[in-house]
Amino acid sequence: MADRTDDELAGIVDVFLDHSRHARGLSEQTVRAYANDLGQLVAFASGRGVDRVGGLGLELLRDWLWDADHRGLARSTIARRSSSVRAFTRWASESGVLAVDPGARLRAPKGAAHLPRVVSSDQVRIILDGLAARAATDDPAALRDVAVVELLYAAAIRVSELVGIDVLDLDRERLTVRVLGKGGRERVVPFGVPARDAVETWLERGRPVLAARSDLVDPGALFLGDRGARLGVRGAYRIVARVLQDLPGEGPSGPHTFRHTAATHLLDGGADLRAVQELLGHASLGTTQIYTHVSSARLREVYRTAHPRA
């Protein structure tokens, strides 16, 4: 590859984002995070008189992270920025844009360790009973919402996987659904009878009503938004946030709560860790092992509150 060190840094960042999106098949959420972080880097570098990719050095990257820390940004944000820029400089080095990788020695504080939020089995039942009561009125949005939450919890899938499901991805006889996970990895995951019943009711009585509200309806999409188009990630977040907002407990109130909860309940019930890893679509067993910590934390809490000599 010809020497590109005199190319504009912003332009090389755009090439990297296209590569991440199309060649690597990274999720749009990941690409947006890269774009935000690297956009901040480009602005910072320009303020230091560096507009060409060849001017990107370790000291500049360290100054950028130090500036973020000095301005009080969260450790998790600084750690994410470090990860984004190291992915960029590694790609730039491997593709010949840079002769050396200036980010290889970059270090940032690790984000604070937070255990994922998990709700109890009783709380899941209360949530689903409340949604079912709303759905009994045949309100199409309520029918969709109960099917969304049932499937999130039953299949332990990511929100991006949920909104990407097409009707043809469902096998209602075998109780499985095909989803597209991170890095374009496809897997088939099981779900239970209650989720199947909720989805079938949505398809029969709810989806046709919402589909009639739009000329732009995606004929293949399993879940639709209130205006009839395919349900998006933000729409799914709003659905879950509504059902979790009055629930006791701290932590995030997004769709991942049900994924975390399902994984923890499976391990609590005696499921094999590697089976849970396959269900969740984790590339590394270490990622799945956080749920063993969650189970241990819950056990300790039960002990503290129930044992007379705790």
LINTA-V267224 format. One record per backbone hydrogen bond with DSSP energy under -0.5 kcal/mol. CO is the residue of the C=O (numbers start at 1). NH is the residue of the N-H. E is the energy in kcal/mol with one decimal. If there is no record, write none. Layout:
co: (CO,CO)
nh: (NH,NH)
e: (E,E)
This chain:
co: (4,5,7,8,9,10,11,12,13,14,15,16,17,18,18,19,19,20,27,28,29,30,31,32,33,34,35,36,37,38,39,40,41,42,43,44,45,45,46,49,51,52,53,55,57,58,59,60,61,62,63,64,65,66,67,68,69,74,75,76,77,78,79,80,81,82,83,84,85,86,87,88,89,90,91,92,92,93,100,101,103,112,120,121,122,123,124,125,126,127,128,129,130,131,132,134,134,135,139,140,141,142,143,144,145,146,147,148,149,150,151,152,152,158,159,160,162,165,166,167,169,170,171,171,175,176,177,177,179,179,181,182,185,187,189,192,193,194,195,196,197,198,199,200,201,201,202,202,206,206,207,208,210,211,217,218,220,223,225,229,232,233,234,235,236,237,238,239,240,241,244,254,255,255,256,257,258,259,260,261,262,263,264,265,266,267,272,273,274,275,276,277,277,284,284,285,287,288,289,289,290,291,292,293,294,295,296,297,298,299,300,301,302,303,307)
nh: (7,54,53,12,13,14,15,16,17,18,19,20,21,22,23,23,24,26,31,32,33,34,35,36,37,38,39,40,41,42,43,44,45,46,47,48,48,50,49,51,9,55,56,57,61,62,63,64,65,66,67,68,69,70,71,73,72,78,79,80,81,82,83,84,85,86,87,88,89,90,91,92,93,94,95,97,98,96,102,104,106,114,124,125,126,127,128,129,130,131,132,133,134,135,136,137,139,138,143,144,145,146,147,148,149,150,151,152,153,154,155,156,157,162,163,164,165,222,169,170,178,172,175,176,191,171,179,189,181,187,184,185,181,179,177,196,197,198,199,200,201,202,203,204,205,206,206,207,209,210,211,212,213,214,219,221,167,231,228,225,236,237,238,239,240,241,242,243,244,245,247,257,258,259,260,261,262,263,264,265,266,267,268,269,271,270,276,277,278,279,280,281,282,287,288,289,290,291,292,293,294,295,296,297,298,299,300,301,302,303,304,305,306,307,310)
e: (-2.0,-2.5,-2.5,-1.9,-2.3,-1.8,-1.8,-2.3,-2.4,-2.2,-2.4,-2.6,-2.1,-2.9,-0.6,-1.0,-2.2,-2.6,-2.3,-2.4,-1.9,-2.4,-2.7,-2.4,-2.5,-3.0,-1.8,-1.8,-1.8,-2.5,-2.1,-2.3,-3.1,-2.4,-1.8,-0.9,-0.9,-2.9,-1.8,-0.7,-2.9,-1.8,-1.7,-0.8,-2.1,-2.6,-2.5,-2.2,-2.0,-2.7,-2.6,-1.7,-2.2,-2.8,-1.7,-2.3,-1.6,-2.2,-2.6,-2.0,-2.4,-2.4,-2.1,-2.5,-2.6,-2.1,-1.9,-1.9,-2.9,-2.1,-1.9,-2.6,-2.2,-2.7,-2.3,-1.7,-1.9,-1.1,-0.8,-1.1,-1.4,-0.6,-2.3,-2.2,-2.3,-2.5,-2.6,-2.6,-2.3,-2.2,-2.4,-1.9,-1.7,-2.5,-1.2,-1.4,-0.6,-2.2,-2.3,-2.0,-2.6,-2.1,-1.4,-2.7,-2.4,-2.3,-2.2,-2.5,-2.3,-2.7,-2.4,-1.0,-0.6,-2.2,-2.4,-0.8,-1.5,-2.3,-1.7,-1.5,-1.7,-0.5,-1.2,-1.8,-2.0,-2.9,-0.5,-2.6,-0.6,-2.1,-1.3,-1.3,-3.7,-2.7,-2.4,-2.1,-2.9,-2.2,-2.5,-2.8,-2.3,-2.1,-2.6,-2.1,-2.8,-0.7,-1.6,-3.6,-0.5,-1.8,-2.8,-1.3,-1.5,-1.2,-0.8,-0.8,-2.8,-2.5,-1.7,-3.5,-2.2,-2.4,-2.2,-1.9,-2.2,-2.9,-1.9,-1.3,-1.6,-1.3,-1.5,-2.0,-1.2,-1.0,-3.1,-2.5,-2.4,-2.2,-2.4,-2.7,-2.2,-2.0,-2.7,-1.6,-2.6,-1.5,-2.1,-2.3,-2.1,-2.2,-2.6,-1.4,-1.8,-0.7,-0.9,-1.6,-0.9,-1.9,-1.1,-1.1,-1.8,-2.1,-2.1,-2.6,-2.4,-2.2,-2.5,-2.1,-2.5,-2.4,-2.6,-1.9,-1.8,-2.5,-1.7)
